[in-house]
Amino acid sequence: DNEIVKVTSPHDNPVTHGNLCIKGRFGFQHVQQRRHD
C-alpha cells in the first residue's frame, strides 16, 4: 500500500555495524506522516 514498514542497515557494514542514525531510525515516521497529510 505504498507504506514503509521496516528500515534496516546491513549488519556486516564496517561503519554502521547494523545501526541506523537518528534520521534512519525515526525519519520514516516523518515520511509516513507527510504522505497522509
Residue pairs with C-beta under 8 A, 6 or more apart in sequence:
2 35
3 32
3 35
4 28
4 31
4 32
7 20
7 24
7 25
7 28
8 18
8 20
9 16
9 18
9 19
9 20
9 24
10 16
10 18
11 17
11 18
12 18
